[in-house]
Structures are given as C-alpha cells and as structure tokens.
C-alpha cells in the first residue's frame, strides 16, 4: 500500500490555516506574528532543501556521506544547546560535543547494529531518520538540564556556598541541583511514554503506517525508539552536566562567570 501523495498546491492550502492563529495573535496582541512568519518560512525552506539533499544521500547510500551528515547534525545540535542554555562556546563546546556524542552515538549504534541490523548496516534510510529523532530529543534534554543546573546554582548561590564552606566538594555541593536538572529534562519524556497510544499516536508510528507498514511492525519500532530516546537523553544530559562542571568551577569551588554568555 502506497502513501497518498499530494501536490505542492495542496500543501499551500494549509498555509491558509495560519490566518487563524495570526488573527488571534493580532486580537490579543500576543506579538508572535512576525516570529511565526519567520519561523514557518525558515522551516519550509530548510525542509525543502533537506528533502532534496536526503534524496541524494539515500541514492548514494555512502558510509562517509552518512557519517558527515550525522556529524553536521551533531555539531548543529551542540551549538543550539549552548546558545539556548546561555553557555559560552569557547569554554564548553568541545566537552558538550563529546558528552552528546557519547550519549547519542552509543544508543544509535546499538539500535541499528544490534537490534534492527539493516544491510548494509549504515543504510541511510535507517541511520538518518533514527539519528534525527534521537538527537532532536537529546537537544531538548540537554538544554533543560544545563539551564536548570546552572540557573539553580545561581539562584541559590548562598546555599551552594554554604555547602562548600562546610567542606563539601563541587560534586557533593552540586548534587541537589544536578538531580533537579535531570528530573526536569527527563520528566516530559517519561510522561509522554506513560500516555503513548492512549492520548496520541506518536510520529514515527503514524509515519510508518502512512508509509504502508503493518501496525505491529510500526508499534515495535515506536517502542524501540522511545526506549532509545529515553536512554540517550538521560546519558547525554548527565554527561553534559558532568563534563561542563569540570570547567565551570575554580579551585575554590566557586562558579566561573566567564563560562556564561556575555548577555547573562
């Protein structure tokens, strides 16, 4: 069974729906019209270009080309993470890149090479979409974890300093903030897993069913990807905090202000 296709003209009809939220925004003076127009235009252009590029990647199906694409995704995700968490790239880029790479690639390789085992194992039809799903969720988790961790220490600086003055090392003094940060990063995904299939049909499962896959096959893939997302998010978030923490504090256990972006 083939997926029903629709023309770009049909796709343009959907843009008419945008008048509804824009009118609501205008009436309530939400101030989101300009930002939403820019975001939707960027999304459309980026996805059209990515679609063209992926069609080439899928045809060539080269290991090195696939590796280059995944690496580019990883670099972009890392830059976005640091910008949104307000950390200075010159101090934290390499360590956060390493942390995300370990958490993301270890789960990706295990899922593709051990669980589904495509032939060839680097098949772009599997590597690229699965990498995108894992990395997109890692990005969200990393942003929340890093932002909550360092903002928590900043907001409770007196409490943190008290721990240090009482003899706690950096790992001991920051442990309460680490717990809160990781819980904040991972809790939305835990809530999503708990209601999956009842409240909403997930994107991967829906896409596979629309693509002609049998529901039982789509369900197995969805369960697998949700477990992989959970594992990669948790590993990546914890490692990002651990790795940046080594450079974020001075010899006296005080937070270095230079690790934050200048706008902070």
N, C-alpha and C positions, 0 to 999 in steps of 0.2 A: 504494500500500500504506500503510495507516494504522498508526500506532504503537499497540500493545496498551496499553490503559489498565487501571489497577487502582484499586480504591476506597481511601478513607482507612482503612477497616477492615483491608484487606490491608496497607496501609503500617504500621499499628500492630503487625502481626505481626512486622515486622522489629525492633521495639524489644525483643522478647524476646531477640534475639541479644545484646543488651547485657549480659545476665546473665553471659555467658561471660567477657568482659574484666573485669567488676566482681568476679566470684568470684576470678579470677586475681590482681587487684589486692589483694583482701582477704587472700588466702592469702600473697602475697609482701610484703604491707604496702607497696605502692607509693605509696599516698597520692594516687591520682588519681581516686578515685570521685566525690568532691564536685565537683572541677573539671570532670570529664567530664559529669556530670549538668547542671551549669550551662551548659556549652558546647553540649551537644546541645539543651537546652531553648531557648537563645538562637538556635541555628541554625534549629530548627524554626519558631519564631515569626517570625524575620526572613525566612526564605524564603517562608513563607505570606503575610506582608504584602507582600513584594516581588512575589510571584506575582500578587496582586490588583492591585497598582499597575501592574505591567508590562502586564497585560491591558488596563488603561485607556489606557496610553501607546500600545500597539500599535493600539488602535482609533482614537484621536485622530490619531496619527502627525504631531504638530506639531513643526516645527523647533525652536521656542523651548522646548517642553516636553522634547524630547530633549536639547537643549543644557543645560537646567537639571539634568536627571538626570545627565548625564555630568560636569558641573561639581561636583555634590554627591558623586559617586563620587571625583572627583579630590581634593576637599577632605578627605574621609574617609580616603582612602589616604595623603595627606600627613600628617595628624595621627597616624595609626597608625605611619607611618615614623619620625617624630620621637620618639614615645614609646618605640618599640622600640629605637631607636638611641641613646636617652638624651640627645638634644639639646634645649636649651631653645627652646620655640616662639617666644618673644618676640624672639629673635635670628635665628632661622633659618627661620621659617615661610614668609615671602614668597619667599626665594631658593630653598628646596627646592620650593615650589609651582611657581615659574617653571621650574626645571630639569626637574621631572617633566612639566609641561605641554608643554614643547618636545619632549622625547623621546617622549612618548606621543601627543600630537595630530598631530605631523608624520607619524608612521608610520600612524596611524589614517586620516587624511585621504587619504594616498597610496593605501592599500589599498582604501578604499571608493570614492573618487572616480576613481581611475585604473585600478585592476585589475578590481574586480567591477562597478562602475558600475550600482548599482540605480537604479530610477526610482520615486519621487524619490530623489535621492542621499542624503538624510537619513533614509531609511526606517528606522524604529525596529527592525525585525526584523533588520537588519544592524548598525546603529550600536551599539545597546545590548549585544548579546552579545559582539561583537568588542571593544568598549571594555572590557568586563569582563574578558575574557581577557588583553588587553594590560596593563591597569592592575594586575590581580592579580599578574602576573609582575614588573612594574616595582616594585611594592611590596616583594616579596621581595628583588629585586636591590638596591634602594636601602637597605633595612635592613642587609643583609650588607655592602654597600660602605661605608656610613657608619660602621657599628660597627667593622668591621675597620680602616678607615683611622685613626680617632681612637684606638681602643684600641691599635693598633700604635705610634702616636707616643707614647702614654702609657707603654706597656710598655718602649719603647726610647728613653726621653727623653734619656738621656746620649748615646746615639748620634746622635740628632737634633740636640741642642745642639752637639755636636762639628762636625757638618756646617755649622751656622750660623756658629760661631766661626771656621771655616776659610774663610769667605767666601761660602758658598752662600746664595742667596736662598730664600724659602719654597718656591717651585715646585721648585727643584732639590733642596732638603733633604727634601721630602716625596714626591719621585717614587718611591723604592723602596716606600713604604707604599701609594701610590696603585696601583702595579702589583699588589701582593699583594691589595689590597682588591678591585680589579676582577676579577682572576682568580678570587677566592673567590666573587664574586657571580655570575659568568657560567659558571663551570665546570659546575655541576649541569645547566644547560640544554644545554650542549654535549654532556654525557654522555647526556642524555635524547634528543637528536636522533640520536646515533650508534646508539641501540638501538631507535628507534621502529619499530613494526611487527613487530619480531622478539621483543622481550621483552614488550611490551604494546601494545595498541591504544589510541591516545590518545583523550581525552574528546570532542573536537569531532567526530572521525571516527565514533566509536561513536554519538554522539548523532544525527548526520545519517543514518547507516544505519538506526538505530531509527526515525527520523522518515520513512523511506521514500525517501531519496536513493540514487541509484545509487553503488556503491562507488568508481567512477572519479571521480565528482564530489566525493564526500567526501574522497578522497585529495588532490585538488588543493587543496581548502580547507584541509586539515590541513597540507600542505606550506607553503602560503602563510602560515598563521597562525604556524607555528613560525619561519619566517624573520622575520616581523614582530615576534614576541616577542623574538627574539634581538637584532634591531636596536634596538627600543625600550628593552630592558633595558640594553644597552650604552651607548646615548646618555644615557639617564636617569641611570644610575649615575655615569658620568664627569662629567656636568654637575652632579649633586648635590655631588660632591666639589669640583669647581672653584668652584662658586658659594658653598658654605659656607666654603671655605678663605679666601676674601677677607675674611670677617668673623671667622674663628677665630683669627687671629694678630695680635699687636700690631706696632707699628712696629719692634720689635727682633727679630721673628721668633719670639717666644715664644707658646705656646698660651694663649689666654684661657680661664680656668677657668669663667667665667660663661656660656659657651655650652653647658655641660653642665647637665643637670637636677640639681636640688639633691640628689637621692638618690645622685648619683655620689660 
